[in-house]
Amino acid sequence: PFSALDAITRIRLQDLAARLLAGRTVLLVTHDPLEALRLGRSIHVMKGRPATLGPALRPSGSSPRSVANPEILRLQGNLLNQLAEAAQ
């Protein structure tokens, strides 16, 4: 839902969505690893045909997480590697 926005507006709207949706169950499908890690509690990579869910990545802390959080940056690398493997 945030893909057509500039980077700063995207982060602001992600922060707003996190506040407005706090305490609710939401399924967010995104191609943006950083967005998933900032907002998600449990992140899965879909792969294969038929599609299956890979193991969950569970970042610590509550959303929205900072884009400068070292754990989020490390997990972003891990998630990008998983996506690259799933694309093969």
Backbone as a chain_set.jsonl record, in Angstrom:
{"seq": "PFSALDAITRIRLQDLAARLLAGRTVLLVTHDPLEALRLGRSIHVMKGRPATLGPALRPSGSSPRSVANPEILRLQGNLLNQLAEAAQ", "coords": {"N": [[0.807, -1.22, 0.0], [2.138, 1.154, 0.249], [3.915, 1.609, -1.773], [4.033, 3.45, -3.973], [4.932, 5.833, -3.037], [7.089, 8.562, -2.009], [10.185, 8.132, -0.192], [10.262, 9.337, 2.435], [7.568, 10.065, 2.943], [6.47, 7.51, 2.794], [7.603, 6.249, 5.084], [6.475, 7.858, 7.092], [3.713, 7.319, 6.721], [3.711, 4.591, 7.211], [4.358, 4.637, 9.929], [2.047, 5.936, 10.898], [0.048, 4.071, 10.136], [0.844, 1.89, 11.717], [0.328, 2.891, 14.278], [-2.482, 3.361, 14.134], [-3.467, 0.807, 13.656], [-2.708, -0.706, 15.792], [-2.89, -3.418, 18.053], [-4.568, -4.936, 16.505], [-5.196, -7.625, 14.207], [-3.472, -7.94, 11.26], [-2.929, -8.677, 7.88], [-0.291, -8.16, 5.885], [0.865, -7.896, 2.705], [3.799, -7.575, 1.014], [6.444, -6.431, -1.131], [8.619, -5.267, -0.151], [11.296, -5.614, 1.813], [12.278, -4.089, 4.032], [10.017, -2.662, 4.832], [8.36, -4.787, 5.662], [9.856, -5.677, 7.875], [9.867, -3.411, 9.518], [7.174, -3.189, 10.186], [6.032, -5.698, 10.668], [5.188, -8.523, 12.786], [5.626, -11.164, 12.461], [7.349, -12.467, 9.874], [7.191, -13.938, 6.738], [8.589, -15.635, 3.933], [7.259, -16.314, 0.83], [7.438, -19.102, -1.313], [8.067, -21.25, -4.174], [6.029, -23.52, -6.181], [3.198, -25.203, -5.827], [2.825, -22.247, -3.807], [4.562, -21.994, -0.721], [5.015, -21.264, 2.763], [7.935, -19.932, 4.15], [10.178, -20.313, 7.013], [9.458, -18.317, 9.918], [10.556, -14.971, 10.373], [11.18, -13.082, 13.19], [11.277, -10.064, 14.268], [12.551, -8.225, 17.086], [10.963, -6.113, 19.555], [8.443, -3.499, 19.244], [6.261, -2.458, 16.581], [6.068, 0.674, 14.89], [9.306, -0.154, 13.804], [12.548, 1.329, 13.966], [14.248, 2.51, 11.052], [16.931, 2.632, 11.305], [17.681, 0.784, 13.145], [19.97, -1.577, 14.253], [19.471, -4.389, 14.395], [17.276, -4.672, 12.671], [18.408, -3.907, 10.255], [20.276, -5.97, 9.944], [18.554, -8.192, 9.793], [17.257, -7.458, 7.476], [19.18, -7.962, 5.506], [19.307, -10.756, 5.783], [16.685, -11.423, 5.033], [16.649, -10.477, 2.382], [18.483, -12.278, 1.257], [17.002, -14.661, 1.537], [14.876, -14.066, -0.193], [16.239, -13.887, -2.627], [17.094, -16.538, -2.92], [14.612, -17.794, -3.099], [13.775, -16.866, -5.532], [15.191, -18.253, -7.397]], "CA": [[0.0, 0.0, 0.0], [2.988, 2.338, 0.362], [4.974, 1.512, -2.784], [4.095, 4.562, -4.924], [5.231, 7.049, -2.28], [8.502, 8.852, -1.78], [10.696, 7.419, 0.988], [9.879, 9.988, 3.699], [6.118, 9.902, 3.097], [6.239, 6.088, 3.065], [7.922, 6.0, 6.494], [5.458, 8.539, 7.914], [2.448, 6.591, 6.637], [3.905, 3.325, 7.926], [4.24, 4.964, 11.35], [0.63, 6.205, 11.153], [-0.677, 2.802, 10.049], [1.193, 1.092, 12.894], [-0.41, 3.447, 15.425], [-3.923, 3.181, 13.963], [-3.811, -0.611, 13.625], [-2.172, -1.364, 16.988], [-3.825, -4.297, 18.743], [-5.4, -5.656, 15.534], [-4.504, -8.577, 13.347], [-3.425, -7.431, 9.892], [-2.073, -9.4, 6.946], [0.319, -7.215, 4.948], [1.663, -8.523, 1.665], [4.668, -6.533, 0.477], [7.701, -6.841, -1.759], [9.63, -4.411, 0.461], [11.775, -6.264, 3.037], [12.372, -3.158, 5.153], [8.645, -2.406, 5.277], [7.924, -5.961, 6.419], [10.564, -5.715, 9.155], [9.436, -2.276, 10.343], [5.779, -3.274, 10.601], [5.55, -7.042, 10.951], [5.552, -9.286, 13.977], [6.072, -12.456, 11.959], [7.561, -12.262, 8.44], [7.415, -15.184, 6.006], [8.839, -15.553, 2.499], [6.519, -17.327, 0.065], [8.255, -19.604, -2.417], [7.66, -22.499, -4.782], [4.755, -23.672, -6.888], [2.403, -24.152, -5.211], [3.549, -21.432, -2.826], [4.595, -22.396, 0.681], [5.605, -20.249, 3.631], [9.193, -20.261, 4.786], [10.181, -20.079, 8.462], [9.18, -16.933, 10.309], [11.504, -14.036, 10.983], [10.427, -12.346, 14.207], [12.087, -8.989, 14.836], [12.184, -7.848, 18.451], [10.398, -4.776, 19.721], [7.129, -3.263, 18.651], [6.278, -1.661, 15.355], [7.036, 0.642, 13.799], [10.709, -0.189, 14.206], [13.387, 2.337, 13.308], [15.025, 2.074, 9.886], [18.339, 2.644, 11.703], [17.871, -0.261, 14.143], [20.946, -2.542, 13.738], [18.858, -5.706, 14.203], [16.428, -4.602, 11.476], [19.311, -3.886, 9.1], [20.825, -7.33, 9.82], [17.472, -9.047, 9.312], [16.967, -7.09, 6.095], [20.122, -8.735, 4.716], [18.849, -12.142, 5.841], [15.462, -11.508, 4.246], [17.02, -10.333, 0.971], [19.073, -13.558, 0.858], [15.901, -15.606, 1.381], [14.142, -13.704, -1.41], [17.073, -14.251, -3.767], [17.029, -17.996, -3.033], [13.259, -18.164, -3.532], [13.612, -16.452, -6.932], [15.955, -19.154, -8.276]], "C": [[0.841, 1.272, 0.0], [3.987, 2.467, -0.787], [5.099, 2.728, -3.699], [4.454, 5.888, -4.259], [6.725, 7.299, -2.223], [8.895, 8.276, -0.413], [10.229, 8.034, 2.309], [8.386, 9.848, 3.958], [5.784, 8.46, 3.426], [6.487, 5.786, 4.544], [6.879, 6.645, 7.402], [4.131, 7.79, 7.893], [2.55, 5.21, 7.28], [3.771, 3.548, 9.431], [2.778, 5.187, 11.732], [-0.179, 4.909, 11.138], [-0.402, 1.936, 11.274], [0.428, 1.588, 14.121], [-1.907, 3.146, 15.317], [-4.35, 1.714, 14.038], [-3.286, -1.391, 14.827], [-3.259, -2.201, 17.658], [-4.744, -5.074, 17.814], [-4.545, -6.643, 14.761], [-4.614, -8.082, 11.913], [-2.508, -8.324, 9.076], [-1.587, -8.391, 5.915], [1.17, -8.01, 3.97], [2.479, -7.424, 1.009], [5.87, -7.168, -0.209], [8.873, -6.067, -1.171], [10.093, -5.03, 1.786], [11.834, -5.32, 4.246], [10.987, -2.836, 5.709], [8.133, -3.569, 6.126], [8.559, -5.98, 7.808], [10.181, -4.564, 10.07], [8.069, -2.529, 10.955], [5.348, -4.644, 11.105], [5.996, -7.628, 12.271], [6.127, -10.635, 13.57], [6.147, -12.34, 10.437], [7.909, -13.599, 7.802], [7.7, -14.865, 4.546], [8.045, -16.677, 1.845], [7.395, -17.773, -1.09], [7.665, -20.899, -2.947], [6.331, -22.416, -5.509], [4.226, -25.052, -6.577], [3.2, -23.454, -4.1], [3.43, -22.03, -1.424], [5.261, -21.281, 1.472], [6.901, -20.765, 4.221], [9.107, -19.998, 6.285], [10.033, -18.59, 8.772], [10.434, -16.215, 10.781], [10.686, -13.207, 11.97], [11.326, -11.272, 14.826], [11.61, -8.616, 16.237], [11.623, -6.428, 18.468], [9.055, -4.648, 19.024], [7.261, -2.381, 17.415], [5.65, -0.294, 15.631], [8.463, 0.699, 14.34], [11.499, 0.831, 13.39], [14.138, 1.743, 12.114], [16.514, 2.014, 10.215], [18.655, 1.574, 12.751], [18.835, -1.318, 13.591], [20.37, -3.94, 13.509], [18.017, -5.732, 12.93], [17.302, -4.611, 10.225], [19.927, -5.265, 8.867], [19.771, -8.277, 9.26], [17.091, -8.719, 7.866], [17.908, -7.844, 5.146], [19.714, -10.194, 4.65], [17.622, -12.334, 4.948], [15.744, -11.373, 2.75], [17.667, -11.614, 0.442], [17.991, -14.612, 0.646], [15.116, -15.337, 0.098], [14.926, -14.089, -2.662], [17.041, -15.766, -3.988], [15.67, -18.443, -3.559], [13.044, -17.846, -5.006], [14.333, -17.384, -7.889], [15.127, -20.315, -8.758]], "O": [[0.31, 2.359, -0.226], [4.829, 3.364, -0.763], [6.203, 3.011, -4.165], [4.293, 6.949, -4.862], [7.53, 6.379, -2.368], [8.034, 7.973, 0.413], [9.837, 7.3, 3.217], [7.98, 9.544, 5.08], [4.908, 8.203, 4.251], [5.664, 5.135, 5.186], [6.449, 6.033, 8.38], [3.489, 7.64, 8.933], [1.569, 4.716, 7.837], [3.148, 2.747, 10.128], [2.319, 4.692, 12.761], [-0.999, 4.676, 12.027], [-1.32, 1.315, 11.81], [-0.063, 0.784, 14.913], [-2.529, 2.726, 16.293], [-5.475, 1.417, 14.441], [-3.41, -2.615, 14.87], [-4.397, -1.757, 17.812], [-5.616, -5.803, 18.286], [-3.325, -6.504, 14.68], [-5.712, -7.836, 11.413], [-1.426, -8.689, 9.534], [-2.384, -7.834, 5.161], [2.094, -8.716, 4.375], [1.921, -6.451, 0.502], [6.257, -8.295, 0.098], [10.002, -6.198, -1.645], [9.364, -4.977, 2.776], [11.478, -5.713, 5.357], [10.809, -2.748, 6.924], [7.542, -3.358, 7.184], [7.887, -6.265, 8.799], [10.171, -4.73, 11.289], [7.813, -2.142, 12.095], [4.402, -4.747, 11.885], [7.047, -7.273, 12.804], [7.001, -11.181, 14.243], [5.126, -12.137, 9.781], [8.806, -14.305, 8.263], [7.122, -13.934, 3.984], [8.14, -17.838, 2.245], [8.017, -16.954, -1.766], [6.874, -21.561, -2.275], [5.621, -21.412, -5.465], [4.805, -26.025, -7.06], [4.134, -24.025, -3.537], [2.372, -22.497, -1.005], [5.983, -20.456, 0.913], [6.967, -21.885, 4.727], [8.085, -19.518, 6.776], [10.431, -17.729, 7.987], [11.262, -16.78, 11.496], [9.623, -12.692, 11.624], [12.047, -11.535, 15.789], [10.418, -8.683, 16.536], [11.79, -5.658, 17.522], [8.599, -5.549, 18.32], [8.244, -1.66, 17.241], [4.8, -0.152, 16.51], [8.777, 1.5, 15.22], [11.141, 1.146, 12.255], [14.604, 0.605, 12.17], [17.281, 1.402, 9.472], [19.798, 1.476, 13.198], [18.546, -1.908, 12.55], [20.735, -4.607, 12.54], [18.047, -6.715, 12.19], [16.96, -5.262, 9.238], [20.084, -5.686, 7.721], [20.055, -9.07, 8.362], [16.655, -9.596, 7.121], [17.475, -8.314, 4.094], [19.765, -10.806, 3.584], [17.543, -13.305, 4.195], [15.143, -12.079, 1.941], [17.425, -11.997, -0.702], [18.051, -15.375, -0.318], [14.738, -16.269, -0.612], [14.349, -14.561, -3.641], [16.969, -16.222, -5.129], [15.587, -19.364, -4.371], [12.222, -18.485, -5.663], [14.103, -17.308, -9.096], [15.623, -21.16, -9.504]]}, "num_chains": 1, "name": "protein.A"}
